[in-house]
Amino acid sequence: MCAIFGIVGRYDTARAQRAFETLTHRGVDESHVIKNEHCFLGLHRLAITAIHTPHTQPIQKEGLLFAMNGEIYNYLALAEELGIEAKSDTEVAFAAYRQWGDRFVEKLRGMFAIAIIENESLKLFRDPFGKKPLYYTVMEGQVIFASELKAIEALKPLEFDREILPCYLSYQAAVTPRTFDKNVFQVGAGCRVTVTKSREISTDRYFSLLDTPITLHTKKEAIDQIHQKLIESVKLRLPGEVKYGALLSGGLDSSLIAALAASSAPLHTFSIGYEGYEKHDERPYAAQVAAHIGATHHAYSFTREDFLETLEEILGILDEPFADPAMVPLFYLMKQIRKEGIKVVLTGDGSDELFLGYRTYKEYLDIEQLSNLKHKNWLKTYLKSHFSMHKEWEWYKRILEGKTLFRSSAELFTDLQQNRLLKMNIKDNYSLDWIASYREELEKSGRNAPIDWYSFLDLKIQLGEVFLRKLDRISMAQSIEARTPFLDKEVVKTVFTTAPELREAQLSKGWIKEIAKTYLPEAIIHRKKKGFNYPYLEWLQSSNELEIIQRVQKKHKIFNETQLEWLLSEGKQGRFQHQIFSLYLLCRWIERKFG
């Protein structure tokens, strides 16, 4: 696991080196640079695989420069197929590129961001689910790319794109390929970006889940194949050379991953909770699971003081506003894990999106039925004249107007809510613009089941733009590699080969519960899903932290005063907590950047 940074074109060596050093936290074991008249390519290494092997990155061979941030779990099998010695996963990936060209990424099973420089042209590849980040910009004949935005902005001033605000308020983050900088972009998950010597840019998608043919038509087939692929996925992700552990909330997903890992070797597990807030605290369940699977368990308490202190640290790490409050206790937990000498952690991310674990999926499916109403004009007119700030009002309005109902589980503010809040004219259904390419991809695939759309879009937005981005930034800030077995390419493809009516029938996570019976107590398998929460808004209010929203508003005039006052007053009653947190993070970022 590494950080990559590069410049293709003329550059200042001292400035390039300083920009490269902003990414040191992502790879603390060693750093290497290749530079010549036309390019600078650097890599910081976090040694996980072949840790005693002399550095192999960046690779300079046969007229190519090659650098990879990531882990290729099937590199031994690929080396055998290529007929080469497997010194490291990077060298195998390089050999795969020389053998198969751009299609080499289709052979890789893992997480990666890869840069290839040849004759002053550049190719950037990102793994199928966007686990590893990759940013780029083209300016004045120069191409700059990096694992994090901060390295690029060490070389160019931030060009704040105010038009990204509705995207952020809709989906908690900037949606790929956009960023908060109008001239910096993200490589999309499963995409290749090519920048030619003449600086022409093109993007191609090399992987789409929706191309997967439907071949599984029985429940038993689906469960058996998913079970076997999941066992394989966990085993592939257990490192053989460094100390590792697993995040364990006591919920079904993390518990199953921990149980599968513990069946192969002794395991350390880690959980966090909140003293005095028992309704949010799942440590007793985590401890129960750890005892059942024989893990060495570590549990930590997270207080209001820890929250405020950790929040300040995170604000110095984030390059852009990011509205997931779970990042704060996760960062604190990662700090504790690092103290235990752990370099790799397994997580349960991806299960809810694949196996339809969110309660709202059922609600959306029910509301979809309204599209078949023959006489709905009166109801549509009634809704328009009786606006409500609550999300259900927006859901009914969409379906009665024939618009796309589901816009990801990450959706925070609806378009009409934003139109009232922002001093911008937000047109109705504007949030669809940010996800239009995914809707087009679905329609071209011929898949028309709502379940396919829900799962596919959440893998792109809820998971790719929010959860995986959070996991990467927070874990790598502590030089820890996070691995997500549910998001193994073969596991995900197996799920999408299953007929959608079967997937709908197993709501919520029926197949995972069946698989878990082999490994976990019934009480854990069938306990009610809590959903992650903790008293972050209460702590912000009691610390007068929310005053920054009014302070930034006074200076920058972003919001409509009346609506902002109403929203903050609702927050005092415990409502719209996540929405207010998103405004708080946005204002903290604006004040840090612009005063």
C-alpha positions in Angstrom: 0.0 0.0 0.0 1.4 3.3 -1.0 0.9 6.9 -2.1 1.7 7.9 -5.7 2.4 11.3 -7.0 3.6 12.5 -10.4 4.1 15.3 -12.8 4.3 14.8 -16.6 5.8 17.9 -18.3 8.1 20.7 -17.1 8.4 21.1 -13.3 10.3 22.7 -10.5 12.1 19.9 -8.6 12.0 21.5 -5.2 8.3 22.3 -5.4 7.5 18.8 -6.7 9.4 17.2 -3.8 7.5 19.3 -1.3 4.2 18.3 -2.9 5.2 14.7 -2.8 6.1 14.9 0.9 2.5 15.9 1.8 1.6 12.3 1.3 4.2 10.7 3.6 1.5 9.5 6.0 0.2 7.0 3.4 3.5 5.2 3.2 5.9 5.5 6.2 8.3 2.6 5.4 10.2 4.0 2.5 10.0 6.6 -0.3 11.5 6.7 -3.8 11.5 9.1 -6.7 12.3 8.8 -10.4 12.8 12.1 -12.2 14.0 13.3 -15.6 13.5 16.2 -17.8 9.9 15.4 -18.6 8.5 13.8 -15.5 8.7 13.3 -11.7 7.3 10.1 -10.3 7.3 9.4 -6.6 6.0 6.7 -4.3 5.7 6.4 -0.5 5.5 2.7 0.6 3.6 1.1 3.4 5.1 -2.4 3.3 2.5 -5.1 3.6 3.6 -7.7 1.0 7.2 -8.8 0.3 8.3 -6.5 3.2 11.9 -7.6 3.1 12.2 -7.3 -0.7 14.2 -4.2 -1.8 12.0 -1.5 -3.2 10.5 -2.2 -6.6 8.6 1.1 -7.1 8.4 3.1 -9.2 9.4 0.7 -12.0 11.4 2.1 -14.8 11.8 -0.4 -17.6 11.3 -0.8 -21.4 10.6 2.9 -21.9 7.8 2.9 -19.2 7.4 4.3 -15.8 4.9 2.4 -13.6 3.7 3.1 -10.1 0.9 1.5 -8.1 -0.9 2.3 -4.9 -2.7 -0.9 -3.8 -2.7 -4.6 -3.2 -3.2 -7.3 -5.8 -4.4 -10.4 -4.0 -4.2 -12.8 -6.9 -0.6 -11.8 -7.9 0.8 -15.3 -7.3 -1.7 -16.9 -9.7 -1.1 -14.2 -12.2 2.7 -14.7 -12.0 2.1 -18.4 -12.7 -0.1 -17.6 -15.7 2.6 -15.2 -17.0 5.4 -17.6 -16.3 7.4 -15.2 -14.2 8.9 -15.1 -10.6 6.5 -13.3 -8.2 8.8 -10.9 -6.3 6.0 -8.5 -5.6 2.5 -7.7 -6.7 3.7 -4.5 -8.4 6.1 -6.3 -10.6 3.5 -8.8 -11.5 1.0 -6.0 -12.4 3.7 -4.4 -14.5 4.4 -7.7 -16.3 0.6 -8.1 -16.8 0.5 -4.7 -18.5 3.4 -5.6 -20.8 1.6 -8.9 -21.7 -2.0 -7.7 -22.1 -1.9 -4.0 -22.5 -4.7 -1.8 -21.0 -6.8 -4.9 -20.4 -4.4 -6.1 -17.7 -6.6 -4.4 -15.1 -9.4 -6.9 -15.9 -7.1 -9.6 -14.5 -6.4 -7.9 -11.2 -8.2 -8.9 -8.1 -7.6 -6.3 -5.5 -7.6 -2.5 -4.9 -5.4 -0.2 -6.8 -4.6 3.2 -8.3 -2.0 2.8 -11.1 -0.1 5.4 -13.1 1.8 4.5 -16.3 4.0 7.1 -18.1 5.2 6.5 -21.7 6.6 9.1 -24.1 5.2 12.0 -22.0 1.7 10.5 -22.2 -0.1 9.2 -19.1 -2.6 6.5 -18.2 -4.4 6.3 -14.9 -6.3 3.3 -13.7 -8.6 2.9 -10.6 -9.9 -0.3 -9.2 -13.5 -1.4 -9.9 -15.1 -0.1 -6.7 -12.9 3.0 -6.1 -11.2 1.7 -2.9 -8.0 3.6 -3.7 -8.3 7.3 -4.7 -6.6 9.0 -7.6 -6.8 12.7 -8.6 -5.4 14.6 -11.6 -5.3 18.0 -13.2 -4.0 19.4 -16.5 -2.6 22.9 -16.6 -0.2 24.8 -18.7 1.0 21.7 -20.5 1.6 19.9 -17.2 -0.3 16.8 -15.9 -0.2 16.4 -12.1 -1.7 13.3 -10.4 -1.8 12.2 -6.8 -3.4 9.9 -4.2 -4.8 12.9 -2.4 -5.9 16.3 -3.4 -3.5 18.0 -1.0 -0.4 17.1 -3.1 -1.9 18.8 -6.2 -2.9 21.9 -4.3 0.6 22.2 -3.0 1.5 23.2 -6.5 -1.6 25.2 -7.5 -4.1 27.3 -5.6 -7.5 26.0 -4.8 -10.1 27.1 -7.4 -13.2 26.7 -5.4 -16.2 25.5 -7.4 -19.3 26.8 -5.7 -21.4 24.8 -8.2 -20.3 21.7 -6.3 -22.2 22.7 -3.1 -25.6 21.2 -4.2 -23.7 17.9 -5.0 -22.2 17.9 -1.6 -25.4 18.6 0.2 -27.2 15.9 -1.8 -24.6 13.1 -1.5 -22.2 14.1 1.4 -19.2 14.5 -0.9 -18.2 15.6 -4.3 -19.3 12.9 -6.8 -16.7 11.6 -9.2 -15.2 12.9 -11.5 -15.8 16.3 -9.8 -14.0 17.8 -6.7 -14.3 21.1 -4.8 -11.6 22.4 -7.1 -13.0 23.2 -10.5 -9.9 22.1 -12.3 -9.0 18.9 -10.4 -10.8 15.7 -11.1 -11.1 12.1 -9.8 -10.5 9.0 -11.8 -13.7 7.0 -11.7 -14.0 3.6 -10.2 -13.4 1.0 -12.9 -12.1 3.6 -15.3 -9.0 4.5 -17.3 -8.1 8.1 -17.9 -5.6 8.8 -20.7 -3.8 12.1 -21.2 -1.8 12.2 -24.4 1.4 14.1 -25.1 -0.6 16.9 -26.6 -2.7 16.9 -23.4 -5.9 15.5 -24.8 -7.9 13.7 -22.1 -10.2 10.7 -22.5 -12.0 8.5 -20.0 -13.0 4.9 -20.7 -14.8 2.4 -18.4 -13.1 -1.0 -18.3 -15.4 -2.6 -15.7 -19.2 -2.5 -15.2 -21.1 -4.7 -12.8 -24.1 -4.4 -15.1 -22.4 -6.3 -17.8 -22.5 -9.4 -15.6 -24.9 -12.0 -17.1 -27.6 -13.4 -14.9 -26.9 -17.1 -14.4 -28.0 -17.9 -10.9 -31.7 -18.6 -10.5 -32.1 -20.5 -7.3 -31.6 -19.5 -3.7 -29.3 -22.5 -2.9 -27.0 -21.8 -5.8 -26.7 -18.2 -4.9 -26.0 -18.8 -1.2 -23.5 -21.6 -1.9 -21.5 -19.7 -4.5 -21.5 -16.5 -2.4 -20.4 -18.4 0.7 -17.4 -20.0 -1.2 -16.4 -16.7 -2.8 -16.5 -15.0 0.6 -14.4 -17.6 2.3 -11.8 -17.2 -0.6 -12.0 -13.4 -0.4 -11.2 -13.3 3.3 -8.3 -15.8 3.0 -6.8 -13.8 0.2 -6.9 -10.7 2.4 -5.1 -12.2 5.4 -1.5 -10.8 5.2 1.3 -13.3 5.9 4.0 -10.9 6.9 2.5 -8.2 9.1 0.2 -8.1 12.2 -3.5 -7.6 11.3 -6.9 -7.4 12.9 -10.6 -6.7 12.2 -13.0 -4.0 13.0 -15.9 -5.5 15.0 -19.0 -3.5 15.8 -21.0 -6.6 16.9 -23.2 -6.2 13.9 -23.8 -9.1 11.4 -21.4 -7.9 8.7 -18.2 -7.2 10.7 -18.9 -10.2 12.9 -19.1 -12.6 9.9 -15.8 -11.2 8.4 -14.1 -11.5 11.8 -15.4 -15.1 12.2 -14.1 -16.1 8.8 -10.7 -14.6 9.5 -10.5 -16.2 12.9 -11.1 -19.6 11.4 -7.8 -19.3 9.6 -5.5 -17.9 12.4 -5.7 -16.1 15.7 -7.3 -12.7 15.3 -7.2 -9.3 17.1 -10.6 -7.4 17.0 -11.4 -3.8 17.8 -14.5 -1.9 18.8 -15.5 1.5 20.1 -18.3 2.7 22.3 -19.7 5.7 24.2 -19.9 5.7 28.0 -23.2 7.0 29.3 -24.9 6.6 25.9 -25.8 2.9 26.0 -28.3 3.2 23.2 -25.4 3.9 20.8 -23.0 1.5 22.4 -22.5 -1.9 20.7 -19.4 -3.0 22.6 -21.3 -5.8 24.6 -22.3 -7.4 21.3 -18.7 -7.1 19.9 -17.3 -8.7 23.0 -19.8 -11.5 22.7 -18.7 -12.2 19.1 -15.0 -12.0 20.0 -15.5 -14.5 22.8 -17.4 -16.8 20.4 -14.7 -16.8 17.7 -11.8 -16.8 20.2 -10.4 -13.5 19.2 -8.2 -11.2 21.3 -10.6 -8.3 21.7 -9.7 -4.6 22.3 -12.6 -2.2 23.2 -12.3 1.6 23.6 -14.4 4.4 25.0 -15.0 7.5 23.0 -15.9 10.6 25.0 -17.0 14.1 24.2 -13.5 15.4 24.8 -12.1 12.7 22.5 -14.6 13.7 19.8 -13.6 17.4 19.9 -9.9 16.7 19.9 -10.2 14.1 17.1 -12.4 16.4 15.0 -9.6 19.0 15.0 -7.1 16.5 13.8 -9.4 15.3 11.0 -10.0 18.9 9.8 -6.3 19.1 9.1 -6.4 16.0 7.1 -9.4 16.4 4.9 -8.9 18.1 1.6 -12.6 18.7 0.9 -15.8 18.8 3.0 -17.0 15.4 3.9 -20.2 14.8 5.7 -20.0 11.4 7.3 -19.8 11.9 11.1 -18.7 8.3 11.5 -15.2 9.4 10.4 -14.5 10.9 13.8 -14.7 7.8 16.1 -13.2 5.7 13.3 -10.1 8.0 13.2 -9.8 7.6 17.0 -10.2 3.9 16.8 -7.5 3.7 14.0 -5.1 5.6 16.3 -5.6 3.0 19.0 -5.1 0.1 16.5 -1.9 1.6 15.3 -0.6 1.6 18.8 -1.1 -2.1 18.9 1.3 -2.5 15.9 -1.5 -3.5 13.5 -0.9 -2.7 9.8 -4.0 -4.2 8.2 -7.6 -4.3 9.3 -10.5 -6.1 7.8 -13.9 -4.4 7.6 -17.5 -5.4 6.9 -18.2 -2.6 4.4 -20.3 -3.4 1.3 -22.6 -6.0 2.7 -25.6 -3.7 3.1 -25.3 -2.5 -0.5 -24.9 -5.9 -1.9 -27.4 -7.8 0.2 -29.9 -5.0 0.6 -29.6 -4.5 4.3 -30.9 -0.9 4.6 -34.5 -0.7 5.9 -35.3 2.1 3.4 -35.0 -0.3 0.5 -38.3 -1.8 1.5 -39.8 1.6 1.8 -38.6 2.6 -1.7 -40.0 -0.6 -3.2 -43.4 0.1 -1.7 -43.4 3.7 -3.0 -42.4 2.5 -6.5 -45.9 0.9 -6.7 -47.5 4.3 -6.9 -46.1 4.7 -10.4 -48.9 2.4 -11.5 -51.7 4.6 -10.2 -54.0 5.5 -13.1 -55.5 8.6 -11.5 -52.7 10.4 -9.7 -52.9 14.0 -11.0 -54.9 15.2 -8.0 -52.5 13.7 -5.5 -49.5 15.2 -7.5 -51.1 18.6 -7.4 -52.0 18.3 -3.7 -48.4 17.4 -2.8 -47.0 20.4 -4.7 -49.2 22.8 -2.8 -48.4 21.2 0.6 -44.6 21.3 0.8 -42.8 19.5 3.7 -39.2 19.5 4.6 -39.3 15.8 5.3 -37.8 13.3 2.9 -41.0 11.2 2.5 -42.7 14.2 0.8 -40.0 14.3 -1.8 -40.2 10.6 -2.4 -43.9 10.7 -3.1 -43.5 13.7 -5.4 -40.8 12.0 -7.4 -42.8 8.9 -8.1 -46.0 10.7 -8.9 -44.1 12.9 -11.4 -42.5 9.9 -13.0 -38.9 10.8 -11.9 -36.2 8.6 -10.6 -37.2 7.8 -7.0 -34.0 6.3 -5.5 -30.9 8.6 -5.5 -28.8 6.6 -3.2 -28.9 5.9 0.6 -26.3 8.7 0.9 -28.8 11.4 -0.1 -29.1 14.1 2.6 -30.8 17.3 1.4 -33.4 17.0 -1.4 -33.4 19.6 -4.2 -36.3 21.6 -2.8 -34.7 21.6 0.6 -31.6 23.0 -1.0 -33.5 25.5 -3.0 -34.9 26.9 0.3 -31.5 26.7 2.1 -29.0 27.9 -0.5 -28.7 31.3 -2.1 -28.7 29.5 -5.4 -31.4 28.6 -7.8 -31.6 24.8 -7.5 -33.9 23.5 -10.1 -36.2 20.5 -9.4 -34.5 17.2 -9.8 -31.0 18.8 -10.1 -29.6 16.0 -7.9 -30.2 13.6 -10.8 -27.5 15.4 -12.9 -24.7 14.2 -10.6 -25.8 10.5 -11.0 -27.0 10.7 -14.6 -24.2 8.7 -16.0 -25.0 5.8 -13.7 -28.7 5.9 -14.7 -27.6 5.8 -18.4 -25.3 2.9 -17.6 -28.2 1.0 -16.0 -30.6 1.7 -18.9 -28.1 0.6 -21.5 -27.5 -2.7 -19.6 -31.2 -3.7 -20.1 -31.6 -4.3 -16.4 -34.8 -2.7 -15.2 -35.4 -4.1 -11.7 -35.5 -1.5 -9.0 -33.3 -3.7 -6.8 -30.5 -3.6 -9.4 -30.7 0.2 -9.4 -30.7 0.5 -5.6 -27.7 -1.8 -5.2 -25.7 -0.6 -8.2 -26.1 3.1 -7.3 -25.3 2.6 -3.6 -22.1 0.8 -4.6 -21.2 3.9 -6.6 -22.4 6.7 -4.2 -23.0 5.5 -0.6 -20.1 3.1 -0.7 -17.7 4.6 -3.3 -18.1 8.3 -2.6 -18.8 8.1 1.2 -17.8 4.9 3.0 -14.8 3.9 1.0 -13.5 7.5 0.8 -13.8 7.7 4.6 -12.1 4.4 5.1 -9.2 5.2 2.9 -8.5 8.7 4.2 -9.0 7.7 7.9 -7.0 4.5 7.8 -4.2 5.8 5.7 -3.8 8.9 7.9 -2.7 6.3 10.5 -0.7 4.3 8.0 -3.1 1.4 8.2 -4.4 -0.6 5.3 -8.1 -1.4 5.4 -9.4 -4.4 3.4 -13.0 -5.1 2.5 -13.7 -8.8 1.7 -17.3 -8.2 0.8 -16.1 -6.0 -2.1 -13.9 -8.6 -3.7 -14.6 -8.5 -7.4 -15.6 -12.1 -7.6 -18.0 -11.8 -4.6 -19.7 -8.8 -6.1 -19.9 -10.3 -9.6 -21.5 -13.5 -8.1 -24.2 -11.3 -6.4 -24.9 -9.6 -9.7 -25.2 -12.9 -11.6 -28.2 -13.6 -9.4 -31.7 -13.0 -10.7 -33.0 -9.7 -9.2 -36.3 -11.3 -7.9 -34.2 -13.6 -5.8 -32.2 -10.8 -4.4 -35.3 -8.9 -3.6 -36.8 -11.9 -1.8 -33.8 -12.1 0.6 -34.3 -8.6 2.0 -32.8 -7.8 4.4 -29.5 -9.8 4.1 -31.3 -13.1 4.3 -28.4 -14.9 2.5 -25.8 -13.5 4.8 -27.8 -14.6 7.8 -27.9 -18.1 6.3 -24.2 -18.1 5.8 -23.5 -16.7 9.2 -25.4 -19.6 10.9 -22.2 -21.7 10.5 -20.1 -19.1 12.3 -22.1 -16.9 14.7 -24.6 -17.2 17.6 -28.3 -16.8 16.7 -28.6 -13.8 19.0 -26.0 -11.9 16.9 -27.4 -13.0 13.5 -31.0 -11.9 14.3 -30.6 -8.9 16.5 -32.1 -5.7 15.3 -29.8 -3.6 13.2 -29.0 -0.4 15.1 -27.2 1.5 12.4 -24.2 3.6 13.3 -24.9 6.6 15.5 -23.4 8.5 18.4 -24.3 11.9 20.0 -22.1 14.1 17.7 -24.7 16.8 17.3 -25.3 17.0 21.1 -21.5 17.3 21.6 -21.2 20.0 18.9 -24.1 22.0 20.5 -22.8 21.8 24.0 -19.4 23.0 22.9 -20.8 25.9 20.9 -19.1 24.5 17.8 -22.2 25.2 15.6 -21.6 29.0 16.0 -19.2 28.7 13.1 -22.1 28.2 10.7 -23.5 31.6 11.6 -20.0 33.1 11.5 -19.3 31.8 8.0 -22.8 32.8 6.9 -22.2 36.4 8.0 -19.0 36.6 5.9 -19.8 34.5 2.8 -23.7 34.7 2.5 -24.1 31.1 1.4 -27.5 30.3 3.0 -30.9 31.9 3.2 -31.1 33.2 6.8 -34.7 32.2 7.6 -34.2 28.6 6.5 -30.9 28.3 8.2 -32.4 29.5 11.5 -35.2 27.1 11.2 -32.9 24.2 10.5 -30.6 25.0 13.4 -33.6 25.3 15.7 -34.8 21.8 14.5 -31.4 20.5 15.4 -31.9 21.6 19.0 -34.9 19.2 19.0 -32.7 16.3 17.8 -33.9 16.5 14.1 -31.9 16.9 10.9 -28.7 15.9 12.8 -26.8 14.6 9.8 -27.8 17.6 7.6 -26.5 20.0 10.3 -23.3 18.1 10.6 -22.8 18.5 6.8 -23.2 22.3 7.1 -20.8 22.4 10.1 -18.1 20.5 8.1 -18.6 22.7 5.1 -18.3 25.9 7.2 -15.2 24.6 9.0 -13.6 23.9 5.6 -14.6 27.3 4.2 -13.2 29.1 7.2 -9.9 27.2 7.0 -9.5 27.9 3.3 -10.9 31.4 3.0 -11.1 32.9 6.5 
